[in-house]
Structure formats: C-alpha cells, structure tokens
C-alpha cells in the first residue's frame, strides 16, 4: 500500500477548502498526473484518488479531520461518540482509475482514449453514437453583501483540459469574467457554456459558478429585505428614541421609534433593503428588530411599588 502524506497536501488545498475546492483540485491534478500523460506518475495518481475518495465524503472527512489517517484506517470506537463519523476501518479500493471514472461520469475526459484502463486509438465515433457533453466544472463564487448590493465584476481563473490539433491534450488556464448584477441572491448559477474541459468526440463541458454570500457584521438578508438588530435599554423601549442605521451605500438613517418596544416588535422602513434583481430601481425593506436589555438591578430611587404612589389612611 502506498504511504500517503497529508490528504490536503496531496490535493494542494487547505483544511478550509469547500467541497467545490476539493473537486476543482482533484480535477486539475488528476488530469495533470494521469499515467497516460505522465507514465511515471502512477504513485501520485493513486494518492490523488485516495485523497479525493476521503475528502469528498463528509463522513470520512469528518473522521480524518478529527482523528487523522490512523484513526480513519484503524476505525473509531463508540466511546468517542462520533455521530456522523466513519467508525469502521477505512480501506481505499486501490483503483484510482475507478475514482477517476466516477468523478468524470460515464463520459469522462479520457473516455475516448481508455477502456478498461487501456489506451484506444484516436478516431471517429461509431455510426449512430451521438456526442455526449462532458460533465460541468462547478465552482463557488463567494461574494460580500456589498458586492450583491452594488453589483460588481469578478475575474476568475480556471484550469481546464483542452485538445490540441494533433489529438493530444494539455491543461490550460483561462480567465472568465462574471458581471454580478445588483440584487442577485445566493444560489444563483452563472453558466459559461462549453468553456470547461474538452475531449475527443465529445461536447466541451460547461463552467458553472454558484453564488454564495459571505456573512455580514450588521445585516442579515431575507430575500430582498435586510434585517438589522439593535440592543435597546428598557427605558428607551418604554419611552422611545432614535435608531441610527448605517446603510450599504454609506448613508445614515435616523429612524424614530415612538411606539412601546416589546419582544415581538419590529420597525419596517420601506425601500431601504436590497435592490430587486429584476428592477434595481426598486428595493426591499429594512426590518429593525430589538434586543431589549433589562437591568440586572435597580437603585432605590428607581424602584416603585403600588403603595408608594399613595398613602391611604388607616
């Protein structure tokens, strides 16, 4: 069995890598070190297969992150109470080509060159066989709330497999430009058609960027609305005051609170939320909610009892 180094080092990523980062790293390195291109890289190719097999599986990854390779391969006893962890002994099946084919699907980038791990000759597809598109290359695009409020332009470099005129392939870097429109939401997908991996007798894959919103120190986004939470003293909750709210476009809103504030009370300021993606001239609302701070103790001067307001005669 090949002795592995740190799985994260094998894939050239850090422990904060997302699932999309893990996939991107394996895609790039597996294509680079495939034995068909680098005959002396068989050991690296096996390491890449095992590292991806572990880190792409949440349960195996959770066990490895906590107990390391030794804990993963020796198994974890019930005394640790590792809910969701891989508690039995992990053994890699030892076939990196199987991992490679599972990753790229039935029409992986080398499907035109390999059958049962043996090279085939280049040529045309058999009669009646249609071209199948290579699976998409998926990446997360993490944006700040300010990016999604104002809109922005992001340039992202990807590594993809391209085919040369002589029938050979190589890895090429390409920069794609994403124009983010104001009001776009997390989960939106931006698709670059046929800009991904290429293969012989197959349709190039797409590149798909999926928007993810970073957490914000002041606001929580609720669809097109913005939620802003403030702490308020009990005295102000009962007597009223002004809330000063900084906005994402560098203004300050002075919002009067004239009602009695209770635990379920919210103040809605119309038109001060996120731009609507279908019409950025329109905006959602700002929702202010309150965290009432009750005093831990009261001075004698502040204490009041029903008997203190009158002194009935006896």
Secondary structure by P-SEA (a helix, b strand, c coil): ccccccccccccccccccaaaaaaaaaaaaaaacccccccaaaaaaaaaaaaaaaacaaaaaaaacccaaaaaaccccccccccccccbbbbcccaaaaaaaaaccccccccccccccccccccccccbbbbbcccbbbbbbbccccccccbbbbbbbbbbbbccccbbbbbbbbbbbbccccccccbbbbbcccccccccccbbbbbbbbbbcccccccccccbbbbbbbbcaaaaabbbbbbbbccccccccccccccccccbbbbbccccccccccccbbbbbbbbbbbbbbccccccccccccccccccc
